[in-house]
Amino acid sequence: MQQILPIFPDDIKMVNYQVGFKKMDEFVHYFVNGMPVYCHDQDDKNGYRFVLATLVNNKFCSIRELSEALGVNKKNVERYTKDLREKGMAHFFNRKETRGQCHKFTPEKMKEAQRLLDQGYSQYGTAKAIDVSESAIRYHISAGNLKKKVAASRPPPATTPRERDIADFLASDMIGVAATRVEDRVLAAAGLQNAVISFDSCESVEFGGVLLLLPFLLANGLLSYKKYYSERLSGYYDFDSVILSLAFMYLCRIKSAEQLKHHSPGEMGKLLGLDRIPEARCLRSIVKELSVQERASEWNAYLSEEWINQEDTSIYYIDGHVQVYHGHLANLGKKHISRQKLCLPGMVEFWVNNADGLPYFFVTGEVNEKLQEMITTQLAPRLLELTEGRVSQDELDADESLPRFTLVFDREAYSPPFFKLLWDCFRIAVITYRKNVKDKWDEEDFSDHKVGTDVETDMKLCEKQVELNGVELREVRRLTDSGHQTSVITTNYQISTAFIAFYMFSRWSQENFFRYMRQEYDIDRIMQYGVDELDKTIMVVNREYSNTTYQLKKLREKKARCQAKLYVLVEENVEGELEQTEKNIEDQLECRQKIESLEAEEQELIDQRKQQPYRISIGEMPEDTRYNKLKMESKHLQNIIKIICYRAETSIANLLAGYYRKRTNEIRALAKSIIFAKADIYPDYQTNTLTVRLNSLATPRDNMAIREIYQTLNDYEAVFPGTKLKLVYK
């Protein structure tokens, strides 16, 4: 109980015949024989105790006299006197005031008591556990120092697909199918707020397995777009929801906004914590809002730098991929499509990948740029910027054969002088196939090598130093069982023969990437309609010159056929019957006249072609056939999202690979099975968790592999965007 000081009088009061005290100006003064000797503030407890003890110890008065004069307990005065005598004056002024405080219920016990209460312990059980009285626990709870655990409200039962389908159908009479959050949509329409991400307990949600890839999407930078794109200020769906919607769509093999019409919007919305996924027209309009900011190239540059730094590779694969155009709005140059063996109008994207086929970035050509030109003007400078500092200038000066990095590409960019240019200007090495190999090496020169990292392959290899067009190169050849020799050349003198073969033959991983992206992610789809003008100073091959050359080629083919026919007629005339000679001579004459006519036409075409320049600027082209280009910003943005999806799918496939013998053929199929599988979703806002329980897959082996990677996914502790819910997989 807290001590209360006595009431001091304003007029002097005598303790005995020589000691008195009086209150003046908030201070209490003590007098001995009429002289002031002590003074303390009227609220100073320690000063009051010290003065009383001093008066008694100095024999100015007794304990009883002070007790009666001040109206205080005699025991208190005795304690003050004893403390002064045994502990000295410092005891009164250097001690911590502890009256009214707990001595047994320390702060450490307070924390332990709160922890036990949070775990559901009763007040009695908590008191017993920390060795205090139950009344102490009750007192601190009433004082607000401790809080009882609030009984968690029982979550509503999980909804079944049938129940959700009925609710989505009933909502169609108000706003639209599955638009069940009417109040949120009204507020969003008024510009007051975006949609609030809130999950409901649901059983067997379609494509629920896609949530297993969310940690990989986040780890690959899906939401890093915020560094470059501004926020959406109004509307029901924010940009986070739209970016996640696109990523989930592509992973679920829904390749366009139009295909969303064939899937339940409510079920897709449950994966996002919303009532429904955006409708196709709404989704296109929001993607357009992102596209008009024109920040896709900056976002791609940031992501590629992050990926390159994480993977720390020095081998980059470069190849072009043609997006064929079948429309009529744009005038695009024709490109050779190797998979169709045709020349068709289109635009070329030049991709940079690693040895496993994982993409880093891509650059879109303007007109008809070749691979050599794109490497020199765009790809090599971009890679030098991304890998700056990886190899220092001192290291390059110390080792003349050390490259900054190595490019691997196919025969399209084959040119020994070009290889020398890359080395002299950029210190970049190359690995590619050699063209026009006519000689064969002695088979006895070949030896067995183990090629590969994870899976080794036996190859017969041989290496020699060669000089092509005045450029010194390393040439490595592989001898197959059929006796064919595949020639590979390189300017990299740091790597072994086996690794030269490994890196070159791994180039098919990039081709497989293109095929997979075309088939699974529809990477060739046009995402935005419209054209942009090209720089009119760009030089291109004159289309009239090309047409004339084509006519000349066909004319010469026709003339060659006539000459062959004439040769046959001459031979028949020599060896044939005499009766056929006259008719044969007439046929020869007719054939010669036709050849002379074709030669005249040929000369006319040659003269006509001489008057036409081989290359002209785009501005000099006729307006109706002048080259332009498709609007590519929206496609660039969505390609980045598809790249992230591919990398996320590859990540989970690599986790599963250890449980399959034929992993190359099976893990991609298993990853798709996971995505297409249904899952139960259980949010818990008390513990801030979102539990995802995947339904059974087709085989016990698949289920076992999934269970093995759950711990890895849970260790990442991914939080669903826009919430505090930590994802838990079971």
Sequence and secondary structure as in RCSB ss.txt:
>XXXX:A:sequence
MQQILPIFPDDIKMVNYQVGFKKMDEFVHYFVNGMPVYCHDQDDKNGYRFVLATLVNNKFCSIRELSEALGVNKK
NVERYTKDLREKGMAHFFNRKETRGQCHKFTPEKMKEAQRLLDQGYSQYGTAKAIDVSESAIRYHISAGNLKKKV
AASRPPPATTPRERDIADFLASDMIGVAATRVEDRVLAAAGLQNAVISFDSCESVEFGGVLLLLPFLLANGLLSY
KKYYSERLSGYYDFDSVILSLAFMYLCRIKSAEQLKHHSPGEMGKLLGLDRIPEARCLRSIVKELSVQERASEWN
AYLSEEWINQEDTSIYYIDGHVQVYHGHLANLGKKHISRQKLCLPGMVEFWVNNADGLPYFFVTGEVNEKLQEMI
TTQLAPRLLELTEGRVSQDELDADESLPRFTLVFDREAYSPPFFKLLWDCFRIAVITYRKNVKDKWDEEDFSDHK
VGTDVETDMKLCEKQVELNGVELREVRRLTDSGHQTSVITTNYQISTAFIAFYMFSRWSQENFFRYMRQEYDIDR
IMQYGVDELDKTIMVVNREYSNTTYQLKKLREKKARCQAKLYVLVEENVEGELEQTEKNIEDQLECRQKIESLEA
EEQELIDQRKQQPYRISIGEMPEDTRYNKLKMESKHLQNIIKIICYRAETSIANLLAGYYRKRTNEIRALAKSII
FAKADIYPDYQTNTLTVRLNSLATPRDNMAIREIYQTLNDYEAVFPGTKLKLVYK
>XXXX:A:secstr
         SS EESSSSEEEEEETTEEEEEETTEEEEEEETT HHHHHHHHHHHHHTTSS HHHHHHHHT  HH
HHHHHHHHHHHH THHHHSS   TTS SSS HHHHHHHHHHHHTT  HHHHHHHHT  HHHHHHHHHTTSS    
        B HHHHHHHHHHHTTTTSTT   HHHHHHHHTTS         EEEETTGGGGGGHHHHHHTTGGGG
GGTS    SSSS HHHHHHHHHHHHHTT  STGGGGGS HHHHHHTTTSSS   HHHHHHHHHHHHTT  HHHHH
HHHHHHHHHHHT  EEEEEEEEEE   SS    EEEETTTTEEEEEEEEEEEE TTS EEEEEE SSS  HHHHI
IIIIHHHHHHHTTTSS HHHHHH TT  SEEEE  GGG  HHHHHHHHHHH EEEEEE SS      GGG EEEE
E SSS EEEEEEEEEEEETTEEEEEEEEE TTS EEEEEES  SS HHHHHHHHHTTHHHHHHHHHHHHHS TT 
     EEE  TT EEE HHHHHHHHHHHHHHHHHHHHHHHHHHHHHHHHHS GGGHHHHHHHHHHHHHHHHHHHH
HHHHHHHHHHTS SEEEGGGS GGG  EEE  HHHHHHHHHHHHHHHHHHHHHHHHHTT TTHHHHHHHHHHHHH
HS EEEEEETTTTEEEEEE   SSHHHHHHHHHHHHHHHHH  B TTS  EEEE 
